[in-house]
Amino acid sequence: MTRKTISRAGKPLSIDLLERMADILKILAHAHRLKIVEFLEARGASPVHKIMEEIGLPQAVTSQHLNQMRRIGLLSAERRGQEVWYAIADPRALTILDCIRRKES
């Protein structure tokens, strides 16, 4: 039996894009970070304390996860009064969740 290689796009991906995607995958290769993305997808922009409640982690740990995702551009952060609200900034995070969901089906 012969395996065919199916290319979805004609031109190869650049090394810059592949490096960026590898960074995103490294950050999202953590269950709590994926849960944060899932929560933000469902609820939209949310303050840290709401994300903490949903994930069930201490504030310091939650903030570390959020900062790592913000640093590479997956999330955006906006100060509203004394709270920092986070939202999904890069829809590729949702694409990864969708891939996981398809695997579950």
Phi and psi restraints in degrees (value plus and minus 20) as a CYANA .aco file:
   2 THR   PHI    -118.6   -78.6
   2 THR   PSI     115.8   155.8
   3 ARG   PHI    -115.0   -75.0
   3 ARG   PSI     110.9   150.9
   4 LYS   PHI    -117.7   -77.7
   4 LYS   PSI     120.9   160.9
   5 THR   PHI    -113.0   -73.0
   5 THR   PSI     102.5   142.5
   6 ILE   PHI    -126.5   -86.5
   6 ILE   PSI     100.8   140.8
   7 SER   PHI    -117.2   -77.2
   7 SER   PSI     108.8   148.8
   8 ARG   PHI    -105.7   -65.7
   8 ARG   PSI     -40.7    -0.7
   9 ALA   PHI    -153.3  -113.3
   9 ALA   PSI     127.8   167.8
  10 GLY   PHI     -91.7   -51.7
  10 GLY   PSI     -56.9   -16.9
  11 LYS   PHI    -123.1   -83.1
  11 LYS   PSI     124.8   164.8
  12 PRO   PHI     -84.9   -44.9
  12 PRO   PSI     132.4   172.4
  13 LEU   PHI     -96.0   -56.0
  13 LEU   PSI     124.0   164.0
  14 SER   PHI     -93.7   -53.7
  14 SER   PSI     133.9   173.9
  15 ILE   PHI     -83.9   -43.9
  15 ILE   PSI     -53.0   -13.0
  16 ASP   PHI     -82.3   -42.3
  16 ASP   PSI     -65.5   -25.5
  17 LEU   PHI     -84.6   -44.6
  17 LEU   PSI     -63.9   -23.9
  18 LEU   PHI     -83.1   -43.1
  18 LEU   PSI     -58.3   -18.3
  19 GLU   PHI     -84.6   -44.6
  19 GLU   PSI     -62.5   -22.5
  20 ARG   PHI     -81.9   -41.9
  20 ARG   PSI     -63.8   -23.8
  21 MET   PHI     -86.4   -46.4
  21 MET   PSI     -56.6   -16.6
  22 ALA   PHI     -83.0   -43.0
  22 ALA   PSI     -61.1   -21.1
  23 ASP   PHI     -81.8   -41.8
  23 ASP   PSI     -63.8   -23.8
  24 ILE   PHI     -82.3   -42.3
  24 ILE   PSI     -65.2   -25.2
  25 LEU   PHI     -83.3   -43.3
  25 LEU   PSI     -58.8   -18.8
  26 LYS   PHI     -80.5   -40.5
  26 LYS   PSI     -65.1   -25.1
  27 ILE   PHI     -86.5   -46.5
  27 ILE   PSI     -61.2   -21.2
  28 LEU   PHI    -102.0   -62.0
  28 LEU   PSI     -22.0    18.0
  29 ALA   PHI    -101.8   -61.8
  29 ALA   PSI      27.9    67.9
  30 HIS   PHI    -167.3  -127.3
  30 HIS   PSI     107.7   147.7
  31 ALA   PHI     -78.7   -38.7
  31 ALA   PSI     -61.3   -21.3
  32 HIS   PHI     -87.1   -47.1
  32 HIS   PSI     -56.6   -16.6
  33 ARG   PHI     -89.1   -49.1
  33 ARG   PSI     -59.1   -19.1
  34 LEU   PHI     -83.3   -43.3
  34 LEU   PSI     -58.5   -18.5
  35 LYS   PHI     -84.1   -44.1
  35 LYS   PSI     -58.6   -18.6
  36 ILE   PHI     -81.7   -41.7
  36 ILE   PSI     -65.7   -25.7
  37 VAL   PHI     -81.5   -41.5
  37 VAL   PSI     -63.4   -23.4
  38 GLU   PHI     -81.6   -41.6
  38 GLU   PSI     -62.8   -22.8
  39 PHE   PHI     -82.5   -42.5
  39 PHE   PSI     -66.7   -26.7
  40 LEU   PHI     -87.0   -47.0
  40 LEU   PSI     -52.1   -12.1
  41 GLU   PHI     -83.4   -43.4
  41 GLU   PSI     -63.4   -23.4
  42 ALA   PHI     -95.4   -55.4
  42 ALA   PSI     -60.8   -20.8
  43 ARG   PHI    -120.1   -80.1
  43 ARG   PSI     -36.9     3.1
  44 GLY   PHI      59.6    99.6
  44 GLY   PSI    -186.8  -146.8
  45 ALA   PHI     -73.0   -33.0
  45 ALA   PSI     115.6   155.6
  46 SER   PHI    -165.4  -125.4
  46 SER   PSI     130.6   170.6
  47 PRO   PHI     -97.3   -57.3
  47 PRO   PSI     139.4   179.4
  48 VAL   PHI     -74.3   -34.3
  48 VAL   PSI     -63.0   -23.0
  49 HIS   PHI     -83.8   -43.8
  49 HIS   PSI     -51.7   -11.7
  50 LYS   PHI     -90.9   -50.9
  50 LYS   PSI     -59.4   -19.4
  51 ILE   PHI     -84.8   -44.8
  51 ILE   PSI     -62.6   -22.6
  52 MET   PHI     -77.4   -37.4
  52 MET   PSI     -67.1   -27.1
  53 GLU   PHI     -79.5   -39.5
  53 GLU   PSI     -63.4   -23.4
  54 GLU   PHI     -86.9   -46.9
  54 GLU   PSI     -64.0   -24.0
  55 ILE   PHI    -100.6   -60.6
  55 ILE   PSI     -49.4    -9.4
  56 GLY   PHI      59.7    99.7
  56 GLY   PSI       8.3    48.3
  57 LEU   PHI    -134.0   -94.0
  57 LEU   PSI     136.6   176.6
  58 PRO   PHI     -82.7   -42.7
  58 PRO   PSI     139.0   179.0
  59 GLN   PHI     -76.2   -36.2
  59 GLN   PSI     -65.3   -25.3
  60 ALA   PHI     -82.3   -42.3
  60 ALA   PSI     -62.8   -22.8
  61 VAL   PHI     -88.7   -48.7
  61 VAL   PSI     -64.3   -24.3
  62 THR   PHI     -79.7   -39.7
  62 THR   PSI     -65.0   -25.0
  63 SER   PHI     -82.7   -42.7
  63 SER   PSI     -57.3   -17.3
  64 GLN   PHI     -82.1   -42.1
  64 GLN   PSI     -66.1   -26.1
  65 HIS   PHI     -81.1   -41.1
  65 HIS   PSI     -67.0   -27.0
  66 LEU   PHI     -81.4   -41.4
  66 LEU   PSI     -62.8   -22.8
  67 ASN   PHI     -85.1   -45.1
  67 ASN   PSI     -58.3   -18.3
  68 GLN   PHI     -83.4   -43.4
  68 GLN   PSI     -61.4   -21.4
  69 MET   PHI     -92.8   -52.8
  69 MET   PSI     -52.9   -12.9
  70 ARG   PHI     -89.5   -49.5
  70 ARG   PSI     -60.6   -20.6
  71 ARG   PHI     -78.7   -38.7
  71 ARG   PSI     -55.0   -15.0
  72 ILE   PHI    -116.9   -76.9
  72 ILE   PSI     -15.2    24.8
  73 GLY   PHI      71.3   111.3
  73 GLY   PSI     -11.8    28.2
  74 LEU   PHI     -92.3   -52.3
  74 LEU   PSI     -55.6   -15.6
  75 LEU   PHI    -139.9   -99.9
  75 LEU   PSI     134.7   174.7
  76 SER   PHI    -131.4   -91.4
  76 SER   PSI     134.7   174.7
  77 ALA   PHI    -148.4  -108.4
  77 ALA   PSI     118.4   158.4
  78 GLU   PHI    -158.2  -118.2
  78 GLU   PSI     108.1   148.1
  79 ARG   PHI    -101.1   -61.1
  79 ARG   PSI     107.3   147.3
  80 ARG   PHI    -145.8  -105.8
  80 ARG   PSI      79.4   119.4
  81 GLY   PHI      46.5    86.5
  81 GLY   PSI    -144.4  -104.4
  82 GLN   PHI    -113.5   -73.5
  82 GLN   PSI     -23.0    17.0
  83 GLU   PHI    -123.8   -83.8
  83 GLU   PSI     131.3   171.3
  84 VAL   PHI    -128.1   -88.1
  84 VAL   PSI     105.9   145.9
  85 TRP   PHI    -123.9   -83.9
  85 TRP   PSI     117.9   157.9
  86 TYR   PHI    -134.2   -94.2
  86 TYR   PSI     126.7   166.7
  87 ALA   PHI    -164.6  -124.6
  87 ALA   PSI     140.0   180.0
  88 ILE   PHI     -93.1   -53.1
  88 ILE   PSI     105.6   145.6
  89 ALA   PHI    -125.2   -85.2
  89 ALA   PSI     -44.8    -4.8
  90 ASP   PHI    -142.4  -102.4
  90 ASP   PSI      90.9   130.9
  91 PRO   PHI     -84.3   -44.3
  91 PRO   PSI     -31.0     9.0
  92 ARG   PHI     -83.9   -43.9
  92 ARG   PSI     -45.4    -5.4
  93 ALA   PHI     -82.3   -42.3
  93 ALA   PSI     -56.6   -16.6
  94 LEU   PHI     -91.7   -51.7
  94 LEU   PSI     -53.6   -13.6
  95 THR   PHI     -82.4   -42.4
  95 THR   PSI     -60.0   -20.0
  96 ILE   PHI     -85.0   -45.0
  96 ILE   PSI     -62.8   -22.8
  97 LEU   PHI     -80.2   -40.2
  97 LEU   PSI     -61.3   -21.3
  98 ASP   PHI     -81.9   -41.9
  98 ASP   PSI     -58.2   -18.2
  99 CYS   PHI     -82.4   -42.4
  99 CYS   PSI     -61.4   -21.4
 100 ILE   PHI     -85.0   -45.0
 100 ILE   PSI     -62.5   -22.5
 101 ARG   PHI     -82.7   -42.7
 101 ARG   PSI     -61.1   -21.1
 102 ARG   PHI     -82.5   -42.5
 102 ARG   PSI     -55.7   -15.7
 103 LYS   PHI     -86.7   -46.7
 103 LYS   PSI     -51.7   -11.7
 104 GLU   PHI     -91.9   -51.9
 104 GLU   PSI     -47.3    -7.3
